[in-house]
Amino acid sequence: MPEGHSVHRIARRFDELFAGKPVRVTSPQGRFAAGAQRLDGRTVLRTIAVGKQMFMEFDGDLWLRVHLGIYGAWDFALRAGAGPDEVGADARGAAARAADTAGADARGGDAVGAPHGGAADPGERGSTERIGQTGEYSLPARALDARRARVERPASMGAPRRLRAGESETELPGASGAGRGELEQEWPPEPIGAVRVRLLGAGACADLRGPTACEVLDAAQVDAVLAKLGPDPLVDGRARGRRRFAAAVAKRRTPIGTLLMDQAVIAGIGNIYRAEMLFRAGISPFAPGSALSAVQVDALWDDWAKLLPIGVDTGVIVTRTGLRGRAKEAALEHREERHWVYGRAGQPCRVCGTPIAMELMQNRKLFWCPVCQQR
């Protein structure tokens, strides 16, 4: 399941591509036909993320709520030659930044769709790609040569069909059907697989597959959903979020390792962040929430407020912060270099040398150092 940084990146991508623009909304699969009909032709006002859930606001007081869950994914596509009035200046700026930082061999991206309200020219082409979402976002998005009438190579954000075993941190290109060498295709792209909902703008397209939740809500219903979610640093801010988190933990005898995964206690944390944050704080995952000091609880929140923006900016969960030079490059390129304890069962702790322990907590793998995080 994607962690919070991935969903914030998805929301940001939707704002770049669709905010302020009318969209065609359909359900190629048919399971969201009624909801698609309610949204079809409306203008996207904004898209926000709270924890692991995304909320897209349309005119007319309607919202699209999506929870990707374990198998959900968004595939984006951009139409070649689409101008700023079709996909927005932010999307073009993102493409330029990606070209500067990622280079020709970087992985990731997004994609976009056909002209709103009209048939696509058979000669028009676009590029699509899939952003994986089995646990982490990938490296920065890739840009294509604009001089060849191509645009940023988008990606799929969600659970890649080719990577559903384990918790991947990579958004693989080509997972939506195009091989790595197939950078162009007819516009708009044909729906591939069971597409629950398609959002199609003048220059951008987004296809959703396999979500846990996909529904149309009004503002009051959105408020009801949000009321059940814990604080998110990028929504609540550091101070208000710290107070909410501390109040939710203070009287709970539930192990802190379980509380961090409870989206009603704190929003957005998944298995990787949970293990890494507890190690960084030197806290046993088995310690009851009520046994932690106020200083420890505040430190956990402040660390989440620090790590989440790093994940949003880089597209990967990097918890070995403070790395420089080649070590930093290695962490961005190789998952095994990014973390202190996650996925390192049996390997020596990077601090004390003790073998990293692993056991199941609520049917999820939990990693920790028995010495650095004594019970």
N, C-alpha and C positions, 0 to 999 in steps of 0.2 A: 504494500500500500504506500502511495506517495506520502512523504512527510510535508510539513507546512511550507517549506521554501519552494517546493515544486508548484504548489497550488497558487502561491503568490506570483510565481513567474508566469503561470498560465493566465491569471487575471491580468497581469501587466501586458501580456501578448494580445489579449482580446482588446484592451484599451487602445493599444497601438494600431490594431488593424480595423476595428469596427466602431469605436466610440464616435457618436454623432452621425452615424450612417444608417440608413434603412437596410434591412436584410430580408432575404427570402428564407423562411424557416420551413423545412420539410422533414419527414421521417421516412427515409428510404426503406427501413425495416418494417415500418408500419405500427410499431408498438407505442410511438409517441405522436400519432397522427392528430389526436384531439388537441394536445398541448401545442403542437406545431401550428395548427390552424389559428389558435388564439394569438400567437406571436408573429405570424407571417405578415411581412410588410411594415412592421413597426420599426422605430429607430432605437438603436442601442444607445443608452445614455451613459452607462458606466459599468464596470465589472470590478467586484471586490472579492477578496479572499479572507476568510476567517478560519484559522486552523486548516483543516483538510477539506473544507467546503468552499464552493465558489457560488457567487450570487451575481447574476447579470440583470441589470435594470433596463427595462424597456419603457417607452412612453406609454401612457395609459395606465400607470400604476400596476404594471405586471413585472414579475421577476422570474428568471429561470434559475432554479437551484440545482446544482450538480455535485454529487459526491462520487468520486471515481471508484472508491473502494479498492479491491485487490486487482480487478481485471479491467477497470475503465481506462480509456485513453482518448485524447483529442489528437486528431491528425489535422494539421494546418497546411494550406497551399496558397501560393501567391501567383497571380496571373502575370506573365511576362509583359513588361511595358506598362503596367498599371501606374498611374500618376498619383501625386499626393492627394488629389481630391477623391481618389478611389480607395486608398489604403491608409492615408494619413502620413504626415511628415515624420512622425515618431518612428514608424516602421522603416522608412528609408534611412533615418539616422541610425537605427539599430543595425541595419544591414551594413552600413559603412563602418560602424564600430566593430562589428563582428569580423569584417574583412581585415581590419587593422590588427585585431588581437588574436584571431584564430588561425588565419592563413588557409592555404588550400587543403591542408590535411586535417583541419579540425572537424569534430563531429557535432551533430545537433542541428537545430533549425526549426522552421515552421513553414506553413503553406497557406495559400489563399484561393478564392473562388471566382465564379463567372459574373458577368455584368448583371446588376440588379434589374429584375423585371424583364429581361430580354434573353433571347437565345444567344449562345456564344458563337463567335465566328469560328468555323471549323479550322481556320488557319492559326488561331490563337493558341499559344502554348503557355504552360506554366510549369512550376516545379513543386514537388511535394516530398515529404520526408516525415519520419515518425520520431517523436520524442518519447523515449522510454520512461516508464513511471513505476518501476517495481520497487522503488525505495529512494532513489536519488535522481536528480536531474543531471544532465551531462555537461560537457564542456561547452564553451560559448558557441552560439549559432554561427553557421557558415554562410558566407556571401558568395554569389556568383558574379561573373563578369558582366557589368551593366552594358558594356559596349556591344555585347552579343544579344541584347534585348532579353537578358535573363534577370532574375531578381534574387533576393536573398533566398537561400535554400531553406525552407521551413522544416519543421520537424513534427514528430508526434509526441504528445505529452500524456503519459499514462502508462499502462502496463503493456509493454511490447509483446506482440503475439509470439515472437521468437524467444522471449526471455521471461518466462513465467515461473521458472524454477529458481528459488532463492530470491534474495533482495538485491537487485542490481542497482548500481549507481549511474548507469550510463543510458543516454538517449541515443539509440542507434539510428543512423540514416538508413533509408530504404526499407524500413519495416512495414511501410504501408503498401508495399507491392512493387515499388520501383527499385531496381538494383542501383548500386552506387554509381555505376557509369551512366545510368539512364536519368540524366538531369532535366530532361524536358518531357512533357507529355501534353496531350490535347487538353484544352480548357473549355469548360470546367472538367476536372478529373471525374471519372466514373466512380461512384461509391464502391468501395471494396469491403466485402464482409457485411456483417449485420450492423449497419449504421443506424443508431437510435435516432439521432437528430443531426441535420445539416444546416449550418448557417452560411448563407451565400450572399456576399456583398459584391460591389462593383469590381473589386480587385482582389478579394480574399474569400477563402472558403475554410470552414472548420467542420470536421466530422467527428461525432462522438460515438464510441463503441463501448459496450459492456459496463456501464456505470452501475453503482449500487443504488443511486437515487438520481432521478431526472424528472423534475416536476415544475409546473407553473404555479407561482404563489402571488398573492397580493402583499402589500406592504405590512399589513397586520400579521399575516402568516410568517413573513420573513422575520419580523420582530420576535415571534414566538420561538422560532428555531434558534435565533441568535441568543435568546435568553437562556437556552439550555447549554450553550457553549462556554467553556472557560476563557480566560483572557488570552489575547494574542498580542505580542509586543508591537506589531506593526499596525494594530487597530486601536488597542487600549492606551498605548504609550507606556513608558517604563514605570512611572510612579503609580498610576491607577491599576495597571496590571499586577504590579507587585502586591498591592493591597488585596486584590481579589484572590490571587494565588495563595497568599499567606492565610487568608481566612478559610479557604477551601481545604488547606492541609492541616491546620492547627489542631483540630479535634478528631482527626481520623487515625485510627490504629492500623489502617491498611498500610502494607509496605510501600515505601516511597517509589519503589520500582514499578508498582502497579498504578499508583496515583499519577505518575508522569505520563502514563499511557491513557489515562481517563480524560477524554476530550471535554468533559464537564468540569474538570479541575484545571486543566491548562490545555490550550488548543494548539494543535499542529505537531506535537512531538510524537515520533514513531520509534521503532525499535533501535535505530542507529543513534539518534540523538539521546534517547533515554540512557543507553549504556555509556555513551561518551560523557554526558553531562555529570552523571554520578561519579565516574572515575575522576573527572577534572575537579570535582568538589571533594573527593576523598570520602564519599558517603556510601555505606553499604546499601545495596538495593533492597535488603530485607529489613532495614530499620523502619519502624512504624512512623508515619508522618507526624504523629503527635509527639514522638521522641526527639524530633529535630529541634534545634535551637532556632530562634528567629533569625540569627545571623546566617545559619545554613540554608534556611528556606529562601531568604532574600538573595543569597549567593546563587542558588539554583536559578531563580528568576532572572537575575542580572546576566547570568551566563547564557540563558536562552535568548535574551534580548540582544546579546552580542553575537551569538552564533547564527541566528536566523537571518539577519541581513547579509552575512557572509555567504550563506547558501543561496540567497536570492541573487546576489551579485555575481557569484562565480558559477552557479548552476550545479555545484557539487557540495556534498557535506564534508567539509574539512574541519576537523576538530583539533588537529595538532597545529594550533595557531602559533604565530611567532616564527614560523620557518622562513628562511631567507635563501635566495639564490637557487642553486640546483635542488636543494631539499624541498623548496616550495614548488618548483616545477614538477618534481617527482610526485608530490602529493596531489597536484592537480591532474596529472596524467595517469596515476596508478592508484587504484582504490586501496591496495594493501598498505600504502604509505600515508593514508589520510587519517587513520584512526589510532587511538590508544589501545582499545580493548576489543572493539566490535569485530567479529569475524576472526579473532585470533586465538581461539580456544587451543590450549596446550602450548602455545608459543610463549616465550619469556616476556614478562612485563617490561615495557620500555623504561620503567623507572627503577624497579627493584629486582627484576629477573625472575620473579615467581611465575610459574606457568599460569596463564589466564584460564579462569574457570568458566564453565558454561553449563547451564541447566535451563529447564523450561519454567517460565513463570506465566501463568495463564495461556499456555500453549504457544508462547513465543520464546525464542531463544534469548537468553539473558547472558551477557558476558560481563565479567568483572575480575578484579585482582583481589584475591583473598587477603593479601597483606596491606596493600595501599587503601583498601576499602574494608577494613576489619568490621565484623558485625558488632 
